[in-house]
C-alpha cells in the first residue's frame, strides 16, 4: 500500500520538508529523514544528492551565510551548502555526545574552526548550544597530551586547530556569557 504522501506534488513535498526541518533553530533536521523513510518515491524526491536546494535552504535557516558570500565573492552552490550542512550537523551531534575519538576528528574540528571564522552570530550560538567550549577542552585533554610525541601530520594539524579553537571558544564564551 502506498503512502498518501506519495500523491503530493514533488515541489510541495520539498517545501514541506524545508519548513519542517527549519522549524527549530537548534534541532538537527531529522524531520526530513523521517519523511524520506516513508517511501522510496519520497526518498528520491528529498535525498541530498537529487535535491541539494532543500538542504541549502535548511542550512540558511540554521547557520550564517553572509560570510560565505564575502569570502567567495560569488554564488555558493546548493551542493556545497548541503555538504557543509551534513558536516556541521555531524560536528554538533559529536559535541552533544562528547565524542572525542579520532574518527573524523580533523574534519569536524576544521568545520568548527570555519564556523567560528565565518560567524555573524548564528554559528556561535549553535556551537554554544551544544557545549562546544567544554567539548574542545575534552578534545585538548585527550589529544594534546601525546600530540608532540606522535609527530604525524594529522596529530600536528589537530593540535594546531585545537589551540585556535580554544582561543576562539574561550573568548567567545566569556563574551556571550557577559552580554
Backbone bond lengths (Angstrom), bond angles and torsions (degrees), N, CA, C in turn:
res aa  C-N    CA-C-N  psi(-1)  N-CA   C-N-CA  omega(-1)  CA-C   N-CA-C  phi
1 X - - - 1.454 - - 1.524 108.57 -
2 X 1.292 115.83 133.49 1.461 120.30 -177.43 1.529 110.59 -84.54
3 X 1.307 113.81 155.39 1.458 120.92 179.37 1.529 109.57 -79.15
4 X 1.330 117.97 142.25 1.472 120.11 176.62 1.537 111.96 -60.56
5 X 1.321 116.00 -23.98 1.460 119.41 178.53 1.525 112.27 -65.44
6 X 1.337 116.74 -24.11 1.463 120.60 -179.55 1.523 112.11 -65.97
7 X 1.323 117.53 -19.67 1.464 121.43 -179.43 1.527 113.01 -87.20
8 X 1.323 116.86 -9.24 1.461 120.46 178.96 1.526 108.63 -75.24
9 X 1.327 118.15 135.36 1.465 120.04 177.47 1.533 110.72 -56.86
10 X 1.314 115.38 144.87 1.460 121.93 -174.03 1.526 112.70 -55.90
11 X 1.335 117.75 -44.59 1.469 119.82 -178.54 1.520 111.71 -65.53
12 X 1.316 117.68 -34.69 1.464 121.32 177.60 1.534 109.71 -69.15
13 X 1.315 116.29 -43.28 1.466 121.08 177.99 1.531 110.60 -61.27
14 X 1.315 116.98 -41.39 1.461 120.73 178.79 1.532 111.04 -65.60
15 X 1.316 116.74 -40.08 1.467 120.20 177.93 1.530 110.92 -65.11
16 X 1.311 116.59 -41.30 1.474 121.10 176.90 1.520 109.94 -60.31
17 X 1.325 117.05 -43.78 1.465 120.16 -178.74 1.523 111.57 -65.20
18 X 1.330 117.86 -36.34 1.475 120.95 176.43 1.526 109.87 -64.12
19 X 1.329 116.54 -47.86 1.466 120.25 -179.39 1.530 111.73 -63.03
20 X 1.317 116.96 -43.09 1.468 120.29 -179.04 1.525 111.07 -66.33
21 X 1.310 117.36 -40.93 1.465 120.94 -177.13 1.520 112.94 -77.84
22 X 1.316 116.87 -19.25 1.462 121.30 -179.26 1.522 112.81 -100.03
23 X 1.316 117.30 1.89 1.460 120.09 -173.25 1.523 113.34 -66.84
24 X 1.315 117.91 -29.11 1.455 121.53 178.73 1.522 109.21 -119.44
25 X 1.322 116.10 125.18 1.457 121.58 -176.20 1.523 112.35 -61.47
26 X 1.324 118.29 -43.32 1.456 121.28 -173.26 1.526 115.09 -90.87
27 X 1.310 118.26 -20.96 1.464 119.91 -176.33 1.525 111.49 -78.83
28 X 1.329 117.03 144.79 1.470 119.64 175.85 1.527 109.43 -66.53
29 X 1.317 116.83 154.80 1.482 120.09 -176.41 1.527 113.47 -78.98
30 X 1.323 116.53 61.38 1.469 119.36 -177.20 1.529 112.53 -77.99
31 X 1.311 117.53 -15.22 1.463 119.51 179.50 1.518 111.34 -60.83
32 X 1.339 116.03 -36.24 1.470 118.66 179.42 1.527 110.73 -66.48
33 X 1.322 116.75 -36.01 1.469 120.16 176.61 1.527 110.23 -63.72
34 X 1.304 115.67 -43.03 1.476 119.10 179.02 1.526 111.09 -61.10
35 X 1.328 116.56 -41.08 1.466 119.42 177.10 1.524 111.07 -64.93
36 X 1.328 116.92 -41.59 1.466 120.88 -178.14 1.524 112.09 -63.01
37 X 1.314 116.79 -29.85 1.465 120.68 -177.69 1.532 113.55 -79.17
38 X 1.324 117.56 -5.49 1.465 119.24 -177.08 1.518 113.43 -75.76
39 X 1.333 117.79 -32.99 1.473 119.85 -178.59 1.525 110.12 -164.98
40 X 1.318 117.35 150.41 1.470 120.76 179.01 1.538 113.53 -58.59
41 X 1.320 116.73 -36.94 1.467 120.52 179.53 1.534 110.17 -64.23
42 X 1.312 116.40 -38.85 1.463 121.12 179.82 1.529 109.67 -71.90
43 X 1.321 116.49 -38.45 1.466 119.58 175.47 1.524 110.07 -57.61
44 X 1.306 116.65 -45.21 1.466 121.61 -179.60 1.529 111.20 -61.33
45 X 1.312 116.95 -37.40 1.473 120.96 -178.18 1.518 112.91 -75.70
46 X 1.350 117.34 -23.25 1.462 119.95 -171.75 1.527 114.75 -116.90
47 X 1.321 119.58 -2.32 1.466 118.59 -175.41 1.527 111.37 -70.61
48 X 1.310 115.33 155.46 1.466 122.44 -171.80 1.535 112.44 -64.34
49 X 1.298 117.75 -31.53 1.461 121.03 -178.47 1.531 111.83 -73.94
50 X 1.328 117.03 -39.99 1.458 120.37 -176.83 1.523 114.25 -91.28
51 X 1.314 117.29 -17.14 1.471 120.35 -178.55 1.533 110.92 -138.43
52 X 1.330 118.17 59.92 1.469 119.46 -177.88 1.527 113.50 -64.21
53 X 1.333 117.05 -21.85 1.477 119.52 179.68 1.533 111.68 -62.51
54 X 1.333 117.00 -29.23 1.467 120.40 177.01 1.528 109.38 -63.84
55 X 1.307 116.14 -47.33 1.465 121.50 -176.69 1.528 111.30 -71.89
56 X 1.330 117.17 -30.81 1.463 120.39 174.77 1.527 110.18 -65.63
57 X 1.324 117.08 -38.92 1.468 120.82 177.65 1.529 111.10 -67.26
58 X 1.315 116.77 -40.01 1.473 120.90 177.11 1.522 109.19 -64.14
59 X 1.329 116.90 -43.42 1.469 122.52 177.10 1.534 110.13 -54.33
60 X 1.320 116.05 -48.49 1.465 120.59 -177.94 1.522 112.67 -64.53
61 X 1.328 116.90 -24.72 1.470 119.76 179.66 1.525 112.52 -81.86
62 X 1.328 117.45 -17.13 1.455 120.52 -174.15 1.531 114.45 -116.92
63 X 1.326 117.98 -22.02 1.460 121.19 -174.16 1.523 111.07 -130.85
64 X 1.337 115.57 164.02 1.459 121.39 177.81 1.526 110.12 -71.60
65 X 1.333 115.65 139.47 1.461 119.93 178.43 1.529 112.62 -122.03
66 X 1.310 118.11 -17.60 1.470 120.36 -177.11 1.524 111.95 -63.00
67 X 1.315 117.56 -37.88 1.465 120.51 -179.41 1.526 111.33 -64.60
68 X 1.313 116.75 -34.70 1.465 119.78 177.29 1.523 110.38 -62.21
69 X 1.310 116.23 -42.22 1.467 120.44 178.26 1.521 111.08 -64.96
70 X 1.327 116.11 -39.02 1.469 119.21 178.32 1.523 110.99 -66.09
71 X 1.319 116.91 -39.46 1.461 120.40 -176.20 1.521 112.03 -73.59
72 X 1.309 117.73 -43.44 1.462 120.52 -173.70 1.528 113.45 -92.76
73 X 1.298 119.35 -15.93 1.473 123.97 178.95 1.530 112.41 52.75
74 X 1.286 117.02 23.32 1.458 121.19 176.99 1.523 108.36 -154.18
75 X 1.285 115.01 179.64 1.455 120.08 -179.70 1.529 110.51 -74.11
76 X 1.306 115.82 134.05 1.455 122.37 175.46 1.520 107.28 -88.76
77 X 1.304 117.03 135.55 1.466 119.40 -178.52 1.526 110.66 -73.37
78 X 1.305 114.43 153.26 1.466 120.17 176.05 1.524 110.77 -61.43
79 X 1.323 117.32 -36.37 1.462 120.92 179.43 1.528 111.52 -63.55
80 X 1.341 116.45 -39.27 1.467 120.13 178.57 1.529 110.49 -66.24
81 X 1.329 117.18 -42.18 1.469 120.13 178.13 1.523 111.16 -66.77
82 X 1.318 117.07 -37.98 1.470 120.79 178.51 1.527 110.37 -63.20
83 X 1.327 116.94 -43.76 1.469 120.49 178.99 1.528 110.53 -64.89
84 X 1.331 116.67 -39.84 1.461 119.53 179.01 1.523 111.18 -68.19
85 X 1.327 117.38 -35.35 1.469 120.49 175.45 1.522 110.21 -59.68
86 X 1.316 117.16 -44.63 1.478 120.53 178.97 1.522 110.48 -61.17
87 X 1.338 117.48 -42.88 1.470 120.87 178.72 1.522 111.44 -63.55
88 X 1.314 116.83 -43.53 1.464 120.53 -178.24 1.519 111.79 -67.82
89 X 1.313 117.12 -40.15 1.467 119.77 177.97 1.522 110.66 -64.89
90 X 1.344 117.05 -39.79 1.466 120.14 177.18 1.532 110.45 -62.40
91 X 1.335 117.59 -43.73 1.461 121.61 178.23 1.525 111.01 -61.14
92 X 1.321 117.60 -47.39 1.467 120.55 -177.76 1.525 111.35 -63.71
93 X 1.333 117.53 -39.23 1.464 120.70 176.64 1.523 110.37 -64.98
94 X 1.319 117.01 -40.29 1.457 121.36 178.68 1.525 110.54 -61.15
95 X 1.319 116.72 -42.94 1.473 120.51 178.97 1.520 110.97 -63.02
96 X 1.327 116.69 -43.36 1.471 120.30 178.39 1.518 111.50 -59.52
97 X 1.324 117.03 -40.34 1.469 121.67 -179.50 1.522 112.22 -78.06
98 X 1.329 116.87 -18.25 1.461 120.37 -176.30 1.519 111.82 71.43
99 X 1.310 116.50 31.02 1.463 122.67 -176.69 1.527 110.29 -81.30
100 X 1.327 116.69 107.15 1.463 121.28 -179.48 1.532 111.56 -104.46
101 X 1.322 117.27 16.10 1.470 120.36 178.69 1.526 109.47 -63.61
102 X 1.304 116.02 161.20 1.465 119.94 -175.45 1.524 113.44 -82.68
103 X 1.317 118.58 -7.88 1.463 120.71 179.14 1.529 110.64 -65.31
104 X 1.320 117.54 119.00 1.475 125.34 -178.33 1.519 113.23 60.91
105 X 1.320 118.76 14.62 1.465 120.84 -176.08 1.524 111.90 -63.72
106 X 1.319 117.67 -43.39 1.463 120.14 -179.35 1.523 110.77 -60.10
107 X 1.326 117.50 -44.61 1.463 121.28 178.15 1.528 110.79 -63.05
108 X 1.322 117.48 -44.18 1.463 120.50 -178.18 1.529 111.96 -66.77
109 X 1.321 117.16 -39.68 1.465 119.52 177.94 1.524 111.27 -68.55
110 X 1.326 116.61 -36.07 1.465 119.84 175.42 1.529 110.56 -63.52
111 X 1.303 116.09 -40.16 1.468 120.78 176.87 1.527 110.18 -61.60
112 X 1.326 116.95 -44.31 1.469 120.57 178.81 1.528 111.22 -62.59
113 X 1.316 116.79 -41.35 1.465 120.07 178.99 1.525 110.63 -61.35
114 X 1.326 117.25 -46.03 1.465 119.66 177.46 1.533 111.31 -63.88
115 X 1.319 117.22 -35.22 1.467 119.04 177.99 1.522 110.85 -61.50
116 X 1.324 117.65 -41.92 1.462 120.35 177.43 1.518 111.08 -68.34
117 X 1.320 117.16 -44.86 1.458 120.32 -175.88 1.528 112.32 -67.17
118 X 1.321 117.36 -31.02 1.461 121.55 -178.08 1.531 112.84 -102.33
119 X 1.301 116.64 19.50 1.459 119.31 -174.91 1.523 112.94 -84.83
120 X 1.307 114.26 133.13 1.455 122.20 168.71 1.530 109.04 -113.14
121 X 1.319 116.52 16.46 1.459 122.50 177.59 1.518 113.82 128.93
122 X 1.320 116.86 -47.88 1.470 120.27 -176.28 1.524 112.43 -64.37
123 X 1.328 116.57 -44.88 1.466 119.62 -178.11 1.525 111.13 -59.49
124 X 1.320 116.11 -44.52 1.470 119.83 -179.88 1.521 111.35 -65.08
125 X 1.311 116.76 -38.71 1.466 119.15 177.60 1.526 111.02 -62.59
126 X 1.323 116.81 -40.29 1.461 120.23 177.78 1.535 110.36 -61.36
127 X 1.332 116.14 -44.36 1.464 120.10 -179.39 1.530 111.66 -67.23
128 X 1.313 116.77 -41.86 1.466 119.64 178.35 1.524 111.74 -65.38
129 X 1.322 116.80 -35.83 1.460 121.01 -179.49 1.529 112.41 -61.46
130 X 1.331 117.49 -32.23 1.469 120.31 -179.23 1.524 111.91 -96.62
131 X 1.321 117.57 8.63 1.461 120.51 177.15 1.512 113.90 74.61
132 X 1.330 116.54 38.52 1.457 119.49 -176.83 1.531 114.06 -59.11
133 X 1.340 120.74 -40.70 1.475 118.45 179.01 1.531 112.78 -56.93
134 X 1.321 118.06 -41.74 1.465 120.74 177.28 1.525 110.79 -68.22
135 X 1.327 116.16 -38.14 1.463 120.67 178.81 1.525 110.81 -62.10
136 X 1.330 117.56 -45.52 1.466 119.41 -176.92 1.524 110.72 -68.84
137 X 1.345 118.18 -30.19 1.466 120.46 172.04 1.526 110.64 -61.89
138 X 1.321 116.90 -43.53 1.469 120.88 178.82 1.522 111.08 -64.04
139 X 1.312 116.53 -41.57 1.462 120.05 177.48 1.523 109.85 -62.39
140 X 1.330 116.79 -42.83 1.465 120.74 -179.91 1.529 110.73 -61.98
141 X 1.334 117.04 -45.32 1.467 120.12 179.32 1.531 111.59 -61.78
142 X 1.305 115.92 -37.27 1.460 120.32 -176.57 1.528 112.75 -79.48
143 X 1.307 117.05 -42.56 1.462 119.90 -168.95 1.525 115.04 -103.74
144 X 1.324 119.14 -16.64 1.459 119.00 -179.24 1.524 112.78 -87.73
145 X 1.309 117.04 -18.38 1.470 120.03 -179.78 1.515 111.45 -58.50
146 X 1.311 116.88 -49.89 1.453 120.22 -175.97 1.510 114.05 -104.48
147 X 1.327 117.94 8.65 1.469 120.20 -175.64 1.514 112.39 -61.18
148 X 1.318 117.90 -40.18 1.460 119.56 -178.48 1.522 111.99 -72.68
149 X 1.323 116.69 -29.34 1.466 118.82 -179.32 1.529 112.26 -79.24
150 X 1.368 117.13 -28.66 1.464 119.56 179.42 1.524 110.49 -69.87
151 X 1.317 116.64 -47.72 1.451 121.65 176.61 1.516 115.62 70.80
152 X 1.339 119.77 0.20 1.464 118.86 178.59 1.523 110.03 -78.98
153 X 1.307 115.84 161.09 1.460 121.77 -173.95 1.530 112.16 -60.79
154 X 1.330 117.16 -43.18 1.464 119.83 -178.61 1.525 111.15 -63.16
155 X 1.315 118.58 -43.98 1.464 121.23 178.32 1.518 111.10 -62.49
156 X 1.326 116.68 -39.41 1.465 121.05 178.66 1.521 110.59 -65.07
157 X 1.337 116.91 -44.66 1.472 120.27 179.10 1.529 111.20 -64.60
158 X 1.324 116.41 -43.25 1.471 120.03 178.19 1.523 109.35 -60.04
159 X 1.316 117.22 -45.34 1.461 120.67 179.23 1.518 112.62 -58.42
160 X 1.320 116.86 -43.61 1.470 120.81 -179.66 1.533 111.28 -66.22
161 X 1.318 116.06 -43.79 1.471 119.06 -179.96 1.529 110.63 -67.01
162 X 1.312 117.56 -38.64 1.466 121.07 178.51 1.530 110.23 -59.93
163 X 1.328 117.54 -43.72 1.465 120.41 179.63 1.530 110.44 -62.08
164 X 1.338 116.89 -44.37 1.473 119.72 176.63 1.528 110.92 -60.09
165 X 1.324 116.06 -45.72 1.464 119.54 -177.81 1.525 111.98 -67.05
166 X 1.317 117.34 -34.60 1.470 119.26 175.09 1.525 109.92 -61.40
167 X 1.317 116.75 -44.33 1.471 120.51 178.54 1.525 111.29 -61.56
168 X 1.312 116.28 -45.84 1.470 120.09 -178.33 1.522 112.10 -70.02
169 X 1.325 117.22 -43.79 1.468 120.71 -176.46 1.517 111.53 -69.00
170 X 1.320 117.70 -39.50 1.464 119.97 -179.63 1.508 111.62 -68.10
171 X 1.318 117.41 -45.72 1.462 119.12 -179.38 1.522 110.42 -67.29
172 X 1.328 117.53 -37.41 1.468 120.74 -179.60 1.525 110.70 -69.83
173 X 1.329 116.77 -40.28 1.464 119.42 -178.28 1.520 109.41 -62.31
174 X 1.325 117.12 -42.93 1.455 120.69 179.33 1.530 110.47 -62.96
175 X 1.342 116.21 -42.41 1.452 120.83 -178.00 1.529 110.89 -66.30
176 X 1.335 117.96 -45.33 1.452 120.98 -178.03 1.532 111.34 -70.51
177 X 1.320 118.04 -35.15 1.462 120.68 -179.77 1.531 110.74 -70.67
178 X 1.327 117.20 -37.53 1.461 119.76 -177.76 1.523 113.10 -80.40
179 X 1.339 117.86 -15.04 1.467 120.97 -178.75 1.503 112.43 -73.23
